Amino acid sequence: MSRRRPVRQALGALAGLAAAVAAQLAAPSPASAAALPFGRATYVVSTMEGTPKALAVRLATYAFATDGTVTERYWAWRQDAVHNGLNTRWTKVPSGYTTAGCLRACPVRTPYGFQRGAAPRTFRGRWSMADGGVLVIRWTATLVERWQLDDGQPDVVGARLVTGNGSIGWGVGSNAPAGRGVSLASIYGAGGWITGPFAENVYAPTTAHAAIGFGTADYSLCSTGRCLQGRGMTAPDRSTWYHSYFAADPAVDGRKVYWNNQTGVVQHYEDPSGVCISASGGGHTNALLEALDDAGRFVGFVGVEASLGQPKYGQDVVAAYTMLTPSLLPSIGASIGASTGASTGASTGGS
């Protein structure tokens, strides 16, 4: 499911050009050697790239060094990775957590490869700063990312992907250690509402753009302190339920957070007597990383959905998004105001 394929270098007449490019990449510029991107060493990012029905979503941590190098640790999923059949049992796997200590004890599912203990892939490149606060990352001679950075808010830097070619992405940078996370219990205790931009493709010709949000008022904290469960799972009519579970343990997973959700009408169709998201459908499986400020305080999530079941409308869903404290939204180029009400994010596709 990797998003990258090997790049073959040209031979013959292009050999000299390739050598020149390699030499340029090998030597950090004075600007990159002098500082970190807007003074921050760690960024968490969420991206979507490619073409419909072959889109890839990626969740990553970028670790920058003052010598001009950057190390990416990432997870990626592609729509065209599932070719036939109903494959939810291997693409939507148990995260390793259940909502024990909540009203319903349910398994929390996640995209394959993100479950507890699953290691990210690693990629390395070089970075530099261009005019106008644009961060340039050269992963290879031809694979280049550009991010517009904004440090207009204290203790954090916002990032928006501006590479072009239809790529979408957002990120948050700070000096909080990459492996440090904040517990769900502390996030729940802080309360409040976070929101942000959401790009989703349900195996359709076009990608939909909307807003997404999360508020602790819509959830209960399980007694273990490691899980949240949506409150809307008590009505006699199960088709009205909104199943939504979050799970995380920063002592084990660092910044990783698991989110599994499903609308009641689809869940009721799959398993009319069930009180948990059914194993046959698996619901919507999301992978998230916590965004922290310089002091290690929680300011939101960057996340992706990879609900890969079979290559058809509503059954091969990918999304990229971020949910931040509303005051930080301008730093990622978003102007979505804070709102109230139930959390959103269950796809319209109905997987």
One Martini backbone bead per residue (centre of mass of N, CA, C, O) as a GRO file, in nm:
protein
  351
    1MET     BB    1   0.049   0.067   0.008
    2SER     BB    2   0.241   0.241  -0.114
    3ARG     BB    3   0.304   0.571  -0.252
    4ARG     BB    4   0.581   0.458  -0.360
    5ARG     BB    5   0.807   0.445  -0.633
    6PRO     BB    6   1.058   0.372  -0.804
    7VAL     BB    7   1.329   0.564  -0.941
    8ARG     BB    8   1.460   0.591  -1.252
    9GLN     BB    9   1.758   0.655  -1.381
   10ALA     BB   10   1.915   0.813  -1.609
   11LEU     BB   11   2.111   0.767  -1.894
   12GLY     BB   12   2.377   0.883  -2.043
   13ALA     BB   13   2.308   1.206  -2.115
   14LEU     BB   14   2.185   1.225  -1.799
   15ALA     BB   15   2.418   1.174  -1.596
   16GLY     BB   16   2.518   1.459  -1.532
   17LEU     BB   17   2.253   1.573  -1.420
   18ALA     BB   18   2.219   1.369  -1.189
   19ALA     BB   19   2.483   1.444  -1.043
   20ALA     BB   20   2.410   1.740  -0.988
   21VAL     BB   21   2.159   1.690  -0.822
   22ALA     BB   22   2.291   1.515  -0.603
   23ALA     BB   23   2.486   1.735  -0.503
   24GLN     BB   24   2.269   1.938  -0.419
   25LEU     BB   25   2.126   1.748  -0.207
   26ALA     BB   26   2.384   1.691  -0.021
   27ALA     BB   27   2.383   2.008   0.027
   28PRO     BB   28   2.318   2.224   0.252
   29SER     BB   29   2.188   2.506   0.310
   30PRO     BB   30   2.238   2.773   0.507
   31ALA     BB   31   1.941   2.795   0.599
   32SER     BB   32   1.902   2.492   0.692
   33ALA     BB   33   2.150   2.496   0.900
   34ALA     BB   34   2.035   2.733   1.097
   35ALA     BB   35   1.740   2.593   1.100
   36LEU     BB   36   1.413   2.539   1.142
   37PRO     BB   37   1.094   2.518   1.053
   38PHE     BB   38   1.002   2.774   1.225
   39GLY     BB   39   1.149   2.618   1.481
   40ARG     BB   40   1.050   2.317   1.403
   41ALA     BB   41   1.086   1.955   1.436
   42THR     BB   42   0.766   1.871   1.441
   43TYR     BB   43   0.537   1.708   1.213
   44VAL     BB   44   0.193   1.665   1.139
   45VAL     BB   45   0.029   1.476   0.868
   46SER     BB   46  -0.222   1.510   0.600
   47THR     BB   47  -0.299   1.324   0.292
   48MET     BB   48  -0.396   1.364  -0.064
   49GLU     BB   49  -0.341   1.157  -0.362
   50GLY     BB   50  -0.417   1.155  -0.700
   51THR     BB   51  -0.672   0.955  -0.839
   52PRO     BB   52  -0.964   0.851  -0.884
   53LYS     BB   53  -0.955   0.513  -0.763
   54ALA     BB   54  -0.621   0.600  -0.680
   55LEU     BB   55  -0.608   0.699  -0.401
   56ALA     BB   56  -0.397   0.849  -0.147
   57VAL     BB   57  -0.334   0.815   0.198
   58ARG     BB   58  -0.155   1.012   0.458
   59LEU     BB   59   0.031   0.951   0.762
   60ALA     BB   60   0.259   1.178   0.943
   61THR     BB   61   0.602   1.221   1.052
   62TYR     BB   62   0.818   1.503   1.077
   63ALA     BB   63   1.179   1.513   1.105
   64PHE     BB   64   1.389   1.779   1.175
   65ALA     BB   65   1.711   1.908   1.078
   66THR     BB   66   1.990   2.131   1.076
   67ASP     BB   67   2.126   1.969   0.815
   68GLY     BB   68   1.865   1.933   0.604
   69THR     BB   69   1.705   1.697   0.719
   70VAL     BB   70   1.440   1.441   0.669
   71THR     BB   71   1.203   1.234   0.855
   72GLU     BB   72   0.970   0.989   0.760
   73ARG     BB   73   0.674   0.865   0.927
   74TYR     BB   74   0.447   0.628   0.768
   75TRP     BB   75   0.108   0.596   0.648
   76ALA     BB   76  -0.058   0.406   0.376
   77TRP     BB   77  -0.345   0.432   0.141
   78ARG     BB   78  -0.522   0.261  -0.128
   79GLN     BB   79  -0.784   0.216  -0.340
   80ASP     BB   80  -0.617  -0.001  -0.539
   81ALA     BB   81  -0.562  -0.241  -0.316
   82VAL     BB   82  -0.854  -0.335  -0.383
   83HIS     BB   83  -1.004  -0.571  -0.617
   84ASN     BB   84  -1.194  -0.784  -0.453
   85GLY     BB   85  -1.440  -0.825  -0.270
   86LEU     BB   86  -1.481  -0.869   0.085
   87ASN     BB   87  -1.212  -0.708   0.292
   88THR     BB   88  -1.263  -0.617   0.599
   89ARG     BB   89  -1.098  -0.831   0.774
   90TRP     BB   90  -0.805  -0.703   0.652
   91THR     BB   91  -0.860  -0.375   0.641
   92LYS     BB   92  -1.037  -0.393   0.928
   93VAL     BB   93  -0.881  -0.397   1.214
   94PRO     BB   94  -0.792  -0.448   1.516
   95SER     BB   95  -0.634  -0.224   1.738
   96GLY     BB   96  -0.642  -0.351   2.059
   97TYR     BB   97  -0.924  -0.229   2.139
   98THR     BB   98  -1.176  -0.158   2.381
   99THR     BB   99  -1.484  -0.036   2.538
  100ALA     BB  100  -1.407  -0.073   2.819
  101GLY     BB  101  -1.617   0.087   3.058
  102CYS     BB  102  -1.865   0.109   2.891
  103LEU     BB  103  -2.174   0.054   2.789
  104ARG     BB  104  -2.015  -0.071   2.539
  105ALA     BB  105  -1.828  -0.358   2.450
  106CYS     BB  106  -1.608  -0.267   2.186
  107PRO     BB  107  -1.443  -0.295   1.908
  108VAL     BB  108  -1.161  -0.132   1.763
  109ARG     BB  109  -1.104  -0.016   1.448
  110THR     BB  110  -0.854  -0.023   1.174
  111PRO     BB  111  -0.630   0.030   0.960
  112TYR     BB  112  -0.415  -0.147   0.811
  113GLY     BB  113  -0.102  -0.087   0.996
  114PHE     BB  114  -0.216   0.082   1.272
  115GLN     BB  115  -0.205  -0.100   1.481
  116ARG     BB  116  -0.097  -0.218   1.750
  117GLY     BB  117   0.257  -0.226   1.678
  118ALA     BB  118   0.262  -0.076   1.414
  119ALA     BB  119   0.491   0.024   1.189
  120PRO     BB  120   0.632   0.258   1.019
  121ARG     BB  121   0.747   0.408   0.756
  122THR     BB  122   1.052   0.517   0.583
  123PHE     BB  123   1.171   0.850   0.488
  124ARG     BB  124   1.418   1.050   0.304
  125GLY     BB  125   1.540   1.397   0.306
  126ARG     BB  126   1.526   1.742   0.203
  127TRP     BB  127   1.542   2.083   0.327
  128SER     BB  128   1.382   2.410   0.265
  129MET     BB  129   1.352   2.763   0.227
  130ALA     BB  130   1.128   2.978   0.085
  131ASP     BB  131   0.959   3.213  -0.015
  132GLY     BB  132   0.687   3.289   0.197
  133GLY     BB  133   0.703   3.029   0.387
  134VAL     BB  134   0.822   2.783   0.213
  135LEU     BB  135   0.835   2.441   0.227
  136VAL     BB  136   1.097   2.228   0.103
  137ILE     BB  137   1.076   1.883  -0.011
  138ARG     BB  138   1.331   1.641  -0.104
  139TRP     BB  139   1.309   1.310  -0.165
  140THR     BB  140   1.380   1.355  -0.462
  141ALA     BB  141   1.450   1.488  -0.764
  142THR     BB  142   1.113   1.460  -0.830
  143LEU     BB  143   1.014   1.449  -0.523
  144VAL     BB  144   0.808   1.726  -0.427
  145GLU     BB  145   0.738   1.938  -0.152
  146ARG     BB  146   0.493   2.200  -0.057
  147TRP     BB  147   0.472   2.430   0.227
  148GLN     BB  148   0.262   2.640   0.397
  149LEU     BB  149   0.358   2.855   0.649
  150ASP     BB  150   0.231   2.938   0.995
  151ASP     BB  151   0.314   3.166   1.291
  152GLY     BB  152   0.054   3.338   1.414
  153GLN     BB  153   0.063   3.135   1.646
  154PRO     BB  154   0.127   3.025   1.944
  155ASP     BB  155   0.327   2.728   1.975
  156VAL     BB  156   0.268   2.707   1.653
  157VAL     BB  157   0.246   2.543   1.323
  158GLY     BB  158   0.112   2.580   1.015
  159ALA     BB  159   0.007   2.358   0.733
  160ARG     BB  160   0.000   2.371   0.364
  161LEU     BB  161  -0.048   2.214   0.075
  162VAL     BB  162   0.128   2.343  -0.247
  163THR     BB  163   0.223   2.154  -0.486
  164GLY     BB  164  -0.014   2.029  -0.638
  165ASN     BB  165  -0.179   1.805  -0.845
  166GLY     BB  166  -0.430   1.777  -0.627
  167SER     BB  167  -0.310   1.802  -0.362
  168ILE     BB  168  -0.376   1.729  -0.011
  169GLY     BB  169  -0.294   1.922   0.298
  170TRP     BB  170  -0.205   1.900   0.653
  171GLY     BB  171  -0.040   2.073   0.940
  172VAL     BB  172   0.162   2.038   1.251
  173GLY     BB  173   0.397   2.235   1.442
  174SER     BB  174   0.660   2.148   1.685
  175ASN     BB  175   0.856   2.072   2.002
  176ALA     BB  176   0.724   1.820   2.052
  177PRO     BB  177   0.768   1.514   2.096
  178ALA     BB  178   0.692   1.263   1.877
  179GLY     BB  179   0.624   1.030   2.111
  180ARG     BB  180   0.424   1.221   2.242
  181GLY     BB  181   0.122   1.199   2.435
  182VAL     BB  182  -0.225   1.235   2.497
  183SER     BB  183  -0.475   1.161   2.682
  184LEU     BB  184  -0.809   1.104   2.668
  185ALA     BB  185  -0.871   1.207   2.950
  186SER     BB  186  -0.753   1.494   2.904
  187ILE     BB  187  -0.922   1.567   2.658
  188TYR     BB  188  -1.195   1.531   2.797
  189GLY     BB  189  -1.145   1.736   3.032
  190ALA     BB  190  -1.115   1.992   2.842
  191GLY     BB  191  -1.292   1.992   2.610
  192GLY     BB  192  -1.468   2.107   2.353
  193TRP     BB  193  -1.399   2.224   2.010
  194ILE     BB  194  -1.317   2.072   1.697
  195THR     BB  195  -1.201   2.174   1.363
  196GLY     BB  196  -1.220   2.121   0.989
  197PRO     BB  197  -1.100   2.000   0.709
  198PHE     BB  198  -1.261   1.784   0.445
  199ALA     BB  199  -1.157   1.503   0.239
  200GLU     BB  200  -1.365   1.296   0.015
  201ASN     BB  201  -1.366   0.954  -0.122
  202VAL     BB  202  -1.620   0.707  -0.263
  203TYR     BB  203  -1.553   0.606  -0.543
  204ALA     BB  204  -1.536   0.874  -0.725
  205PRO     BB  205  -1.484   1.130  -0.952
  206THR     BB  206  -1.511   1.303  -0.688
  207THR     BB  207  -1.418   1.530  -0.433
  208ALA     BB  208  -1.518   1.608  -0.117
  209HIS     BB  209  -1.589   1.919   0.062
  210ALA     BB  210  -1.563   1.986   0.416
  211ALA     BB  211  -1.657   1.943   0.749
  212ILE     BB  212  -1.513   1.873   1.075
  213GLY     BB  213  -1.594   1.727   1.409
  214PHE     BB  214  -1.520   1.754   1.776
  215GLY     BB  215  -1.693   1.657   2.089
  216THR     BB  216  -1.705   1.559   2.419
  217ALA     BB  217  -2.021   1.583   2.465
  218ASP     BB  218  -2.070   1.312   2.271
  219TYR     BB  219  -1.916   1.160   2.511
  220SER     BB  220  -1.771   0.884   2.683
  221LEU     BB  221  -1.569   0.783   2.942
  222CYS     BB  222  -1.395   0.529   3.007
  223SER     BB  223  -1.267   0.377   3.291
  224THR     BB  224  -0.972   0.341   3.163
  225GLY     BB  225  -0.906   0.616   2.978
  226ARG     BB  226  -0.873   0.486   2.657
  227CYS     BB  227  -1.187   0.555   2.593
  228LEU     BB  228  -1.451   0.639   2.364
  229GLN     BB  229  -1.817   0.689   2.359
  230GLY     BB  230  -2.097   0.733   2.223
  231ARG     BB  231  -2.419   0.843   2.333
  232GLY     BB  232  -2.591   0.738   2.064
  233MET     BB  233  -2.677   0.416   2.221
  234THR     BB  234  -3.012   0.393   2.350
  235ALA     BB  235  -3.225   0.360   2.160
  236PRO     BB  236  -3.461   0.139   2.054
  237ASP     BB  237  -3.369   0.242   1.774
  238ARG     BB  238  -3.082   0.143   1.614
  239SER     BB  239  -3.097   0.324   1.349
  240THR     BB  240  -3.026   0.597   1.533
  241TRP     BB  241  -2.751   0.536   1.576
  242TYR     BB  242  -2.410   0.648   1.673
  243HIS     BB  243  -2.120   0.503   1.612
  244SER     BB  244  -1.839   0.589   1.842
  245TYR     BB  245  -1.478   0.534   1.861
  246PHE     BB  246  -1.209   0.586   2.086
  247ALA     BB  247  -0.842   0.520   2.096
  248ALA     BB  248  -0.575   0.539   2.357
  249ASP     BB  249  -0.208   0.505   2.448
  250PRO     BB  250   0.069   0.688   2.505
  251ALA     BB  251   0.254   0.465   2.636
  252VAL     BB  252   0.230   0.294   2.355
  253ASP     BB  253   0.147   0.514   2.093
  254GLY     BB  254   0.158   0.801   2.157
  255ARG     BB  255  -0.012   0.978   1.899
  256LYS     BB  256  -0.200   0.752   1.856
  257VAL     BB  257  -0.536   0.722   1.704
  258TYR     BB  258  -0.857   0.566   1.721
  259TRP     BB  259  -1.132   0.548   1.468
  260ASN     BB  260  -1.475   0.428   1.495
  261ASN     BB  261  -1.756   0.442   1.261
  262GLN     BB  262  -2.134   0.440   1.250
  263THR     BB  263  -2.427   0.430   1.121
  264GLY     BB  264  -2.727   0.296   1.217
  265VAL     BB  265  -2.858   0.208   0.946
  266VAL     BB  266  -2.620   0.029   0.855
  267GLN     BB  267  -2.584  -0.144   1.107
  268HIS     BB  268  -2.875  -0.260   1.110
  269TYR     BB  269  -2.847  -0.405   0.840
  270GLU     BB  270  -2.599  -0.592   0.920
  271ASP     BB  271  -2.698  -0.594   1.255
  272PRO     BB  272  -2.990  -0.579   1.417
  273SER     BB  273  -2.881  -0.705   1.714
  274GLY     BB  274  -2.653  -0.517   1.742
  275VAL     BB  275  -2.417  -0.298   1.954
  276CYS     BB  276  -2.194  -0.317   1.737
  277ILE     BB  277  -1.974  -0.300   1.512
  278SER     BB  278  -1.947  -0.489   1.250
  279ALA     BB  279  -1.727  -0.718   1.114
  280SER     BB  280  -1.835  -0.718   0.814
  281GLY     BB  281  -1.800  -0.395   0.785
  282GLY     BB  282  -1.638  -0.198   1.016
  283GLY     BB  283  -1.686   0.066   0.915
  284HIS     BB  284  -1.511   0.354   0.996
  285THR     BB  285  -1.160   0.390   0.939
  286ASN     BB  286  -0.931   0.565   1.156
  287ALA     BB  287  -0.634   0.770   1.149
  288LEU     BB  288  -0.445   0.933   1.415
  289LEU     BB  289  -0.283   1.242   1.515
  290GLU     BB  290  -0.150   1.433   1.744
  291ALA     BB  291  -0.167   1.778   1.816
  292LEU     BB  292   0.101   1.976   1.942
  293ASP     BB  293   0.254   2.193   2.126
  294ASP     BB  294   0.541   2.304   2.269
  295ALA     BB  295   0.412   2.207   2.563
  296GLY     BB  296   0.220   1.944   2.494
  297ARG     BB  297  -0.052   2.047   2.397
  298PHE     BB  298  -0.363   1.999   2.292
  299VAL     BB  299  -0.500   2.098   1.943
  300GLY     BB  300  -0.547   1.812   1.786
  301PHE     BB  301  -0.597   1.664   1.458
  302VAL     BB  302  -0.471   1.426   1.231
  303GLY     BB  303  -0.636   1.257   0.945
  304VAL     BB  304  -0.755   0.931   0.824
  305GLU     BB  305  -0.931   0.743   0.583
  306ALA     BB  306  -0.953   0.361   0.542
  307SER     BB  307  -1.229   0.216   0.379
  308LEU     BB  308  -1.152  -0.103   0.264
  309GLY     BB  309  -1.345  -0.343   0.072
  310GLN     BB  310  -1.449  -0.249  -0.228
  311PRO     BB  311  -1.465  -0.159  -0.574
  312LYS     BB  312  -1.698   0.075  -0.477
  313TYR     BB  313  -1.941   0.263  -0.399
  314GLY     BB  314  -1.895   0.316  -0.051
  315GLN     BB  315  -1.637   0.078  -0.024
  316ASP     BB  316  -1.392   0.304  -0.105
  317VAL     BB  317  -1.274   0.498   0.146
  318VAL     BB  318  -1.130   0.829   0.150
  319ALA     BB  319  -0.950   1.056   0.384
  320ALA     BB  320  -0.873   1.401   0.470
  321TYR     BB  321  -0.780   1.572   0.787
  322THR     BB  322  -0.864   1.833   1.033
  323MET     BB  323  -0.868   1.903   1.399
  324LEU     BB  324  -0.905   2.222   1.558
  325THR     BB  325  -0.860   2.481   1.717
  326PRO     BB  326  -1.019   2.745   1.585
  327SER     BB  327  -0.776   2.959   1.611
  328LEU     BB  328  -0.586   2.770   1.403
  329LEU     BB  329  -0.710   2.766   1.113
  330PRO     BB  330  -0.551   2.994   0.959
  331SER     BB  331  -0.272   2.829   0.959
  332ILE     BB  332  -0.421   2.619   0.727
  333GLY     BB  333  -0.628   2.788   0.542
  334ALA     BB  334  -0.880   2.814   0.730
  335SER     BB  335  -1.249   2.931   0.786
  336ILE     BB  336  -1.373   2.751   1.003
  337GLY     BB  337  -1.598   2.765   1.231
  338ALA     BB  338  -1.730   2.720   1.511
  339SER     BB  339  -1.940   2.458   1.642
  340THR     BB  340  -2.230   2.267   1.699
  341GLY     BB  341  -2.281   1.941   1.795
  342ALA     BB  342  -2.239   1.670   1.639
  343SER     BB  343  -2.032   1.467   1.523
  344THR     BB  344  -1.846   1.415   1.240
  345GLY     BB  345  -1.744   1.169   0.954
  346ALA     BB  346  -1.947   1.001   0.836
  347SER     BB  347  -1.996   0.870   0.556
  348THR     BB  348  -2.206   0.883   0.267
  349GLY     BB  349  -2.145   0.592   0.149
  350GLY     BB  350  -2.200   0.334   0.356
  351SER     BB  351  -1.973   0.120   0.477
   0.00000   0.00000   0.00000
